[in-house]
Amino acid sequence: MQDALLAMLVKEPAHGYALRARLQAALGPLGAAMNPGQVYVTLSRLEKAGLVACTDAAEPADRKVYEATAAGRERVTRWLAGAGWPKPDLAGFHLKLVAAAASGLADPVDLVAVQRRELMRRLRDAQRAALEEPGDEVSALLLEGIVLRLEADLRWLEACERMWRGNREGA
């Protein structure tokens, strides 16, 4: 979220409230779950890092206006130029399955079932959000990405279950 807020400030200085509204609009239905204080904590961190500067607004007097510094603009340029993609923690879950099987403390198939229920809950939430608040194309695209990723993770869990069931039956 830091880099996204910083990019918004590169475009134009803004109050924290305006930034929060823009971020919520960009996230569509998912933005409703955003903690309002999170924006202000992030702005404070950006200010401490020298990436934004803060001034008091003329009107209303109780609001602060944030603006990206030269260092902040540089960071946004690097962030936008970089190729980043969130890494799913499949290796961590795989190690949990291996450890459960090796220790005998839990059945890997049961762990897969627990994980599947959680992913199914998240998938229903994302699908519900897409249906209840279609929003604009940008937020719809975000929800589609979430749904596709969850569906892929569910397919991977099916492969895990097949393998661990086969191991259990072959033992």
GIVEN-V386389 format. One line per field, one symbol per residue. psi: psi as a letter, one per 40 degrees, with the letter a starting at -180 (. if undefined). A space follows every 10 residues. Layout:
psi=???
//
This chain:
psi=dddddddddd diiiiddddd ddddddebdd ddehhdeddd ddddddddee eiihihidhi deiihihhid dddddddddd dihihhhifd dddddddddd dddeeihddd dddddddddd dddddddddd ddgdaidddd dddddddddd dddddddddd ddddddddde .
//
